[in-house]
Amino acid sequence: MIKKSRRSFVKKSALSAIGLSMASSALSYSRIVGANERINVAMTGVRSRGKGLIGSVSGIKDTNIAVICDVASDILNERISQVSKVQKSKPVGERDFRKVVENKDIDAVFISSPDHTHTTFAIWAMQGDKHVYVEKPLSHNPREGDLLVAAQKKYGKVMQVGNQQRSAPTSIQAVKDIRDGIIGDVYSAKCWYANSRESIGKGKVVPVPDWLDWDLWQGPAPRRDYKDNYVHYDWHWFWHWGTGEVNNNGLHELDVCRWALGVDHPTKVLSSGGRFFFDDDWEFYDTQTVTYEYEGDKSITWEGHSCNGLLQYERGRGSIIYGNKGSILFDRNGYFAYDPKGNVIKEMKEAALSETTGLVGAGPLVTYHMNNFFNAIKSGEQLNSPVDDINKSNLMCHLGNIAQKLDTPLTINNQNGKIIGNDYAMKMWGREYEPGWEPKID
């Protein structure tokens, strides 16, 4: 149990965390949490991705998983049992996230529930005086990203986004080498993702399983009947809840490319592709190529092949940065720098390997990212993946989906990311919400 004096101490110092994404002095945060005091956390959405996060949090010193929240009773009980075996105290189980927010003994919340819940849950958590680790994608639509940036600034809580490669030592070094001119002036980047996903079929309306609270699962989304191809994973491919492959996986590499090129918002977005492999309920795209153009004659291209697992450069996912003196190829496990003729001029590998095309569960990159998050809470360490920066990468993905959905290039205001001269496209900037679940800033 956290001492009430520390809870008060944390709250009083919360406003000092507003500038986490900037190079602020650690002294600004010295009052947040004592370096040796335990941080009580709540884990939300724990079936798949959440299981990996639990594995990483459990191994970090001075953390305690106090609450586990999931709308499915079977997995909720399983995770409570799992955590009870690796820590002294047994976590409390909750099915309704609103009860987690009300728990004054929780310092930080981990959100790995479906995409459509991320923004509402994160805002509620910050309003409840809790720091937030939210999985990608940060938001379900562009407006939600804007709300999260504003909420973090207002409530002053530490908020880390789950773009784990931002904490990979080799990726950090690669970007530093690029800034130092190892491949000259960078002008273009390409990234990709490949998988061999099967058809999701055509769903049928069926009774809701006894173990699932369908109302809580839907959360902020307007209510629909339950179908047998929604849960547990294939909701990703429905606009009502998911955000498609470009947000599901492309976001990681697009973020790395934008980071490496040192760009913010594009000036133009073009997308081509479609649902080519199966005739089923999948509403997004199994094949998609999105190109982003930037000021200064720079560009980024992402290729997504959800149902064709052919590797590129012997990798299912990765990024290439092109410069006028060479190029850099890198992924989650390291990087290679080449001269213009293709000769390796530098190579660096991660000390421990992480999964590439598979689900990123407990592993070194996640642990690095977790440590960065907790250190930011305790001592003000600069976040590797702050919301105001990662929102720009998340917006790239949303813009790619909008351009593909409308089958038209988009002109973008590179100061704020908004779509210019297309009122119909801007209607896709937000969504409707179930009454009582709208994300709002007080």
FENTATA-V305130 format. One record per run of one state. SS is the DSSP state (H for helix, E for strand, C for the rest). FROM is the first residue (numbers start at 0). LEN is the number of residues. Records with the same first field share a line. If there is no record, write none. Layout:
SS->FROM-LEN  FROM-LEN
//
This chain:
C->0-3  17-8  29-9  44-4  58-4  69-2  84-7  94-2  102-5  111-3  127-3  134-7  155-3  161-2  167-1  179-6  194-10  205-6  212-1  218-8  227-6  237-6  261-6  274-12  294-3  305-6  312-2  315-1  323-2  331-2  338-5  349-14  379-6  406-3  412-6  420-2  429-13
H->3-14  25-4  48-10  72-12  96-6  114-13  141-14  163-4  168-11  213-5  233-4  243-18  363-16  386-20  422-7
E->38-6  62-7  71-1  91-3  107-4  130-4  158-3  185-9  204-1  211-1  226-1  267-7  286-8  297-8  311-1  314-1  316-7  325-6  333-5  343-6  385-1  409-3  418-2
//
